[in-house]
Amino acid sequence: MSRFLNILRSWLFMVSVIALGNTVQSFRDHGFLSEKLYTGRPELVNGLQARTFGIWTLLASVVRCACAIDIQNKTLYHITLCSFFLALAHFLSEVFVYRTASFTIGVMAPLMVASFSILGMLIGFQYLEVLQEQEVPRSKKRN
């Protein structure tokens, strides 16, 4: 496997672990969301919204960890890439459309992680194609 894909796998695993931490924080104290993310309208943040955010973050964490483990699975790769696009769209819409968030470090961090991840995964497509092209001739030789 290429060095780039190994780095991408490590990145996805690290992002997954961080998301797991955010999940725990969302369930433990919903003030975390109003203080760090949704600073534009903190009165809208309640326990139900925090737990929903926590479940969404947990699902993203599981998908990203699974992709880190099996990065050659194209379907899982696409789903993981989509999860980053959804996160990016969510946080940008909260800042620009709904105005429930502002550009604090709590919002900038997930925007940067999503952006870097999208870029890395789009570059990773090329490496996956090369890997799959190399594996096809090997399987034909075995037959």
Sine and cosine of phi, psi and omega as CSV:
sin_phi,cos_phi,sin_psi,cos_psi,sin_omega,cos_omega
0.00,0.00,0.55,-0.83,-0.05,-1.00
-0.94,0.35,0.39,-0.92,0.02,-1.00
-0.89,0.46,-0.63,0.77,-0.01,-1.00
-0.87,0.50,-0.70,0.71,-0.01,-1.00
-0.91,0.41,-0.57,0.82,0.07,-1.00
-0.91,0.41,-0.64,0.77,0.07,-1.00
-0.91,0.42,-0.68,0.74,0.03,-1.00
-0.88,0.47,-0.66,0.75,0.05,-1.00
-0.87,0.50,-0.69,0.72,0.02,-1.00
-0.89,0.45,-0.67,0.74,0.03,-1.00
-0.87,0.48,-0.74,0.67,-0.01,-1.00
-0.88,0.47,-0.64,0.77,0.03,-1.00
-0.91,0.42,-0.69,0.73,0.02,-1.00
-0.89,0.46,-0.69,0.72,0.03,-1.00
-0.89,0.45,-0.60,0.80,0.03,-1.00
-0.90,0.44,-0.69,0.73,0.01,-1.00
-0.91,0.41,-0.67,0.74,0.04,-1.00
-0.88,0.47,-0.66,0.75,0.03,-1.00
-0.89,0.45,-0.59,0.81,0.06,-1.00
-0.88,0.47,-0.66,0.75,0.07,-1.00
-0.89,0.46,-0.65,0.76,0.05,-1.00
-0.91,0.42,-0.55,0.83,0.06,-1.00
-0.89,0.46,-0.75,0.66,0.01,-1.00
-0.86,0.50,-0.70,0.72,0.00,-1.00
-0.88,0.47,-0.62,0.78,0.00,-1.00
-0.91,0.42,-0.59,0.81,0.02,-1.00
-0.98,0.20,-0.51,0.86,-0.08,-1.00
-0.97,0.23,-0.69,0.72,-0.10,-0.99
-0.48,-0.88,0.94,-0.34,-0.04,-1.00
-0.95,0.30,-0.18,0.98,0.09,-1.00
-0.89,0.45,-0.41,0.91,0.05,-1.00
-0.82,0.57,-0.69,0.72,-0.04,-1.00
-0.94,0.33,-0.65,0.76,-0.02,-1.00
-0.96,0.28,-0.45,0.89,-0.01,-1.00
-1.00,0.07,-0.52,0.85,-0.12,-0.99
-0.95,-0.32,-0.56,0.83,-0.11,-0.99
-0.93,-0.36,-0.88,0.48,-0.14,-0.99
-1.00,-0.08,0.86,0.50,-0.08,-1.00
-0.97,0.23,-0.29,0.96,0.01,-1.00
-0.95,0.33,-0.57,0.82,0.01,-1.00
-0.62,-0.79,0.91,0.41,-0.09,-1.00
-0.89,0.45,-0.38,0.92,0.00,-1.00
-0.93,0.38,-0.29,0.96,0.03,-1.00
-0.99,0.17,-0.26,0.97,-0.03,-1.00
-0.99,0.12,0.82,-0.57,0.07,-1.00
-0.71,-0.71,0.01,-1.00,-0.04,-1.00
-0.86,0.51,-0.65,0.76,-0.01,-1.00
-0.90,0.44,-0.72,0.69,0.01,-1.00
-0.90,0.44,-0.62,0.78,0.01,-1.00
-0.91,0.42,-0.67,0.74,0.02,-1.00
-0.93,0.37,-0.60,0.80,0.06,-1.00
-0.90,0.44,-0.70,0.71,0.07,-1.00
-0.87,0.49,-0.65,0.76,0.01,-1.00
-0.89,0.46,-0.68,0.74,0.02,-1.00
-0.92,0.40,-0.68,0.74,0.04,-1.00
-0.87,0.50,-0.69,0.73,0.01,-1.00
-0.92,0.39,-0.62,0.78,0.05,-1.00
-0.89,0.45,-0.69,0.73,0.04,-1.00
-0.88,0.48,-0.70,0.71,0.04,-1.00
-0.88,0.48,-0.63,0.77,0.02,-1.00
-0.88,0.47,-0.71,0.70,-0.01,-1.00
-0.90,0.44,-0.70,0.71,-0.01,-1.00
-0.89,0.46,-0.70,0.71,-0.03,-1.00
-0.93,0.37,-0.61,0.80,0.06,-1.00
-0.91,0.41,-0.67,0.74,0.02,-1.00
-0.88,0.47,-0.64,0.77,0.03,-1.00
-0.92,0.39,-0.62,0.79,0.04,-1.00
-0.89,0.46,-0.59,0.81,0.00,-1.00
-0.96,0.28,-0.68,0.73,-0.06,-1.00
-0.83,-0.56,0.92,0.39,-0.12,-0.99
-0.93,0.37,-0.29,0.96,0.00,-1.00
-1.00,0.09,-0.10,1.00,0.05,-1.00
-0.98,0.22,0.96,-0.27,-0.12,-0.99
-0.88,0.47,-0.63,0.77,0.00,-1.00
-0.90,0.44,-0.73,0.69,0.03,-1.00
-0.90,0.44,-0.62,0.79,0.04,-1.00
-0.87,0.49,-0.73,0.69,0.02,-1.00
-0.90,0.44,-0.67,0.74,0.01,-1.00
-0.89,0.45,-0.67,0.74,0.03,-1.00
-0.90,0.44,-0.70,0.72,0.05,-1.00
-0.86,0.51,-0.68,0.73,0.04,-1.00
-0.88,0.47,-0.58,0.81,0.00,-1.00
-0.89,0.45,-0.57,0.82,0.05,-1.00
-0.95,0.30,-0.62,0.78,0.08,-1.00
-0.89,0.46,-0.66,0.75,0.03,-1.00
-0.90,0.44,-0.67,0.74,0.03,-1.00
-0.89,0.45,-0.70,0.71,0.02,-1.00
-0.87,0.49,-0.73,0.68,0.01,-1.00
-0.89,0.46,-0.65,0.76,0.00,-1.00
-0.87,0.50,-0.80,0.60,-0.08,-1.00
-0.93,0.36,-0.61,0.79,0.06,-1.00
-0.91,0.42,-0.64,0.77,0.02,-1.00
-0.93,0.37,-0.57,0.82,0.04,-1.00
-0.92,0.40,-0.54,0.84,0.02,-1.00
-0.98,0.19,-0.77,0.63,-0.18,-0.98
-1.00,-0.08,-0.51,0.86,-0.06,-1.00
-0.99,-0.11,-0.84,0.54,-0.10,-1.00
-1.00,0.03,-0.32,0.95,0.02,-1.00
0.83,0.56,0.56,0.83,0.08,-1.00
-1.00,-0.01,-0.17,0.99,0.00,-1.00
-0.73,-0.68,0.40,-0.92,0.10,-0.99
-0.77,-0.64,0.15,-0.99,-0.08,-1.00
-0.97,0.23,0.96,0.26,0.13,-0.99
-0.99,-0.15,0.12,-0.99,0.04,-1.00
-0.88,0.48,-0.52,0.86,0.01,-1.00
-0.91,0.41,-0.44,0.90,0.04,-1.00
-0.99,-0.11,-0.61,0.79,-0.02,-1.00
-0.89,0.45,-0.60,0.80,-0.02,-1.00
-0.87,0.50,-0.80,0.60,0.02,-1.00
-0.92,0.39,-0.48,0.87,0.07,-1.00
-0.91,0.41,-0.66,0.75,0.01,-1.00
-0.94,0.34,-0.66,0.75,0.02,-1.00
-0.88,0.47,-0.71,0.70,0.01,-1.00
-0.89,0.45,-0.69,0.72,-0.01,-1.00
-0.90,0.43,-0.74,0.67,0.02,-1.00
-0.89,0.45,-0.62,0.79,-0.01,-1.00
-0.92,0.39,-0.67,0.74,0.05,-1.00
-0.87,0.49,-0.74,0.67,0.01,-1.00
-0.86,0.51,-0.74,0.67,0.00,-1.00
-0.88,0.48,-0.66,0.75,-0.02,-1.00
-0.95,0.31,-0.56,0.83,0.07,-1.00
-0.91,0.40,-0.65,0.76,0.09,-1.00
-0.91,0.42,-0.63,0.77,-0.02,-1.00
-0.87,0.49,-0.43,0.90,0.04,-1.00
-0.82,0.57,-0.67,0.74,-0.02,-1.00
-0.89,0.46,-0.66,0.75,0.00,-1.00
-0.93,0.36,-0.58,0.82,0.05,-1.00
-0.91,0.41,-0.64,0.77,0.02,-1.00
-0.88,0.47,-0.68,0.73,0.01,-1.00
-0.89,0.46,-0.69,0.73,0.02,-1.00
-0.87,0.49,-0.71,0.71,-0.04,-1.00
-0.93,0.37,-0.56,0.83,0.05,-1.00
-0.92,0.38,-0.56,0.83,0.01,-1.00
-0.95,0.30,-0.53,0.85,-0.05,-1.00
-0.98,0.19,-0.48,0.88,-0.02,-1.00
-0.89,0.45,-0.77,0.64,0.02,-1.00
-0.88,0.48,-0.58,0.81,0.02,-1.00
-0.89,0.47,-0.68,0.74,-0.02,-1.00
-0.94,0.35,-0.51,0.86,0.04,-1.00
-0.94,0.33,-0.55,0.83,-0.01,-1.00
-0.93,0.37,-0.55,0.84,-0.03,-1.00
-0.93,0.36,-0.46,0.89,-0.04,-1.00
-0.98,0.22,0.00,0.00,0.00,0.00
